Amino acid sequence: MNSRHMTNNDILARLRYLFRLSDAGVVALFKLAHYVIDEAQVVNWLKKEDDADFVAMTDRELATFLNGLIVDKRGEKEGPHPEPEDYLTNNGILRKLKIALNLQSEEIRELFASAGKPISKPELSSFFRHPDHSSYRPLMDQYLRTFLTALQKKVKGVNPTE
């Protein structure tokens, strides 16, 4: 398994593939979160890191994309729009995907198990706790990667690493 740190760009690329989003589709999700980007920006986020035109995606940009995904999948909520976080952890990414996809804890545990990384109920709940809580545990990159891989297998029926 790849132990390299997952970047926001990696996560965007995996989610773009998972949800079959075109560059215009990514732009549309940002628009749902009240943020304007263009397709050229998406293209540069998806370039390889050694490409001269590569642009690293910020936490705030990924949070905005995920907020747009939530609106797309769950509908617009009443009241003010959520502000994207300036600092986004893997725990926050998992939380936003749980909301967007309306996943119950048992479904998330099944996804982890289907990818060969079963986790207990307490372990999963520790990922959703407030960082100040004594039972909070940070979600490591390998767990987020496993979760995204399991989602891709479930939704697309393929293993993205093959």
C-alpha positions as CSV (number, residue, x, y, z in Angstrom):
1,M,0.0,0.0,0.0
2,N,1.2,3.5,-0.8
3,S,2.3,5.2,2.4
4,R,2.9,8.6,0.8
5,H,1.0,11.5,2.4
6,M,-2.4,12.1,0.7
7,T,-2.6,15.6,-0.6
8,N,-5.8,17.6,-1.1
9,N,-5.2,17.2,-4.8
10,D,-5.1,13.4,-4.5
11,I,-8.4,13.5,-2.6
12,L,-10.0,15.8,-5.3
13,A,-8.8,13.4,-8.0
14,R,-10.2,10.3,-6.3
15,L,-13.5,12.0,-5.6
16,R,-13.7,13.4,-9.1
17,Y,-13.2,9.8,-10.4
18,L,-15.6,8.3,-7.9
19,F,-18.5,10.7,-8.8
20,R,-17.7,10.7,-12.5
21,L,-17.2,14.5,-12.4
22,S,-15.9,16.4,-15.4
23,D,-13.9,19.6,-14.9
24,A,-17.1,21.5,-15.4
25,G,-18.8,19.2,-12.8
26,V,-16.1,20.2,-10.3
27,V,-16.7,23.9,-11.1
28,A,-20.4,23.4,-10.6
29,L,-19.9,21.9,-7.1
30,F,-17.8,24.9,-6.1
31,K,-20.6,27.1,-7.4
32,L,-23.1,25.3,-5.2
33,A,-20.8,26.3,-2.2
34,H,-20.9,29.9,-3.5
35,Y,-17.3,29.9,-4.7
36,V,-16.2,30.7,-8.2
37,I,-13.4,28.8,-10.0
38,D,-12.8,28.0,-13.6
39,E,-12.0,24.8,-15.4
40,A,-8.3,25.8,-15.8
41,Q,-8.0,25.9,-12.0
42,V,-9.4,22.3,-11.9
43,V,-7.0,21.2,-14.6
44,N,-4.0,22.6,-12.7
45,W,-5.1,20.9,-9.4
46,L,-5.2,17.6,-11.3
47,K,-1.7,17.9,-12.9
48,K,1.2,15.8,-11.5
49,E,3.2,17.6,-8.8
50,D,6.3,17.8,-11.1
51,D,4.3,19.7,-13.8
52,A,5.2,23.4,-14.0
53,D,1.5,24.3,-14.0
54,F,0.6,22.1,-11.0
55,V,-1.2,24.1,-8.2
56,A,-1.6,22.7,-4.7
57,M,-5.2,22.7,-3.5
58,T,-5.6,24.4,-0.1
59,D,-7.6,23.0,2.8
60,R,-10.1,25.8,2.3
61,E,-10.6,24.9,-1.4
62,L,-11.1,21.2,-0.6
63,A,-13.5,22.1,2.2
64,T,-15.4,24.3,-0.3
65,F,-15.6,21.4,-2.8
66,L,-16.8,19.0,-0.1
67,N,-19.4,21.6,1.0
68,G,-20.6,21.8,-2.6
69,L,-20.8,18.0,-2.7
70,I,-23.0,18.0,0.4
71,V,-25.3,20.5,-1.2
72,D,-25.4,18.5,-4.5
73,K,-26.1,15.2,-2.7
74,R,-28.3,16.4,0.2
75,G,-29.9,19.6,-1.0
76,E,-29.6,23.2,0.1
77,K,-30.1,23.8,3.8
78,E,-32.0,26.8,5.2
79,G,-30.0,29.6,6.7
80,P,-26.5,30.8,6.2
81,H,-24.1,28.7,4.1
82,P,-21.4,26.9,6.0
83,E,-18.0,28.6,5.9
84,P,-15.3,26.3,4.6
85,E,-12.6,25.5,7.1
86,D,-9.2,27.0,6.7
87,Y,-7.7,23.9,8.2
88,L,-9.1,20.5,7.2
89,T,-8.2,17.3,8.8
90,N,-8.7,13.8,7.5
91,N,-11.4,13.5,10.2
92,G,-13.2,16.5,8.7
93,I,-13.0,15.0,5.2
94,L,-14.5,11.8,6.5
95,R,-17.2,13.7,8.3
96,K,-18.1,15.7,5.2
97,L,-18.2,12.6,3.1
98,K,-20.4,10.9,5.7
99,I,-22.8,13.8,5.5
100,A,-22.8,14.1,1.7
101,L,-23.4,10.4,1.2
102,N,-25.8,10.1,4.1
103,L,-23.8,7.2,5.5
104,Q,-24.6,5.6,8.8
105,S,-21.8,4.4,11.1
106,E,-22.4,0.8,10.3
107,E,-22.1,1.5,6.6
108,I,-18.8,3.2,7.1
109,R,-17.6,0.2,9.2
110,E,-18.7,-2.2,6.4
111,L,-16.8,-0.1,3.8
112,F,-13.6,-0.3,6.0
113,A,-14.1,-4.1,6.4
114,S,-14.7,-4.6,2.7
115,A,-11.2,-3.0,2.1
116,G,-9.6,-5.4,4.6
117,K,-9.3,-2.9,7.4
118,P,-12.2,-3.6,9.9
119,I,-12.6,-1.0,12.6
120,S,-14.6,-1.2,15.8
121,K,-17.6,1.1,16.7
122,P,-15.5,2.9,19.4
123,E,-12.6,3.4,16.9
124,L,-15.0,4.9,14.3
125,S,-16.7,7.1,16.8
126,S,-13.3,8.4,18.0
127,F,-12.7,9.8,14.5
128,F,-15.9,11.9,14.7
129,R,-15.3,13.3,18.2
130,H,-14.2,16.9,18.9
131,P,-10.4,17.2,18.9
132,D,-10.5,18.2,22.5
133,H,-12.3,15.1,23.6
134,S,-10.2,12.5,25.4
135,S,-11.4,9.7,23.1
136,Y,-10.7,11.7,19.9
137,R,-8.3,10.0,17.5
138,P,-6.8,11.5,14.3
139,L,-7.8,9.7,11.1
140,M,-4.5,8.7,9.5
141,D,-3.9,8.9,5.8
142,Q,-3.9,5.1,5.4
143,Y,-7.5,5.0,6.8
144,L,-8.7,7.8,4.6
145,R,-7.1,6.1,1.6
146,T,-8.7,2.8,2.5
147,F,-12.1,4.5,2.9
148,L,-11.9,6.2,-0.5
149,T,-10.8,3.0,-2.1
150,A,-13.7,1.1,-0.5
151,L,-16.1,3.8,-1.7
152,Q,-14.8,3.5,-5.2
153,K,-15.1,-0.3,-5.2
154,K,-18.7,0.0,-4.0
155,V,-19.8,2.8,-6.3
156,K,-17.8,1.9,-9.4
157,G,-17.1,-1.8,-8.9
158,V,-13.4,-1.2,-9.5
159,N,-10.2,-0.9,-7.5
160,P,-8.6,2.4,-8.4
161,T,-5.1,1.2,-7.5
162,E,-5.2,-1.7,-10.1
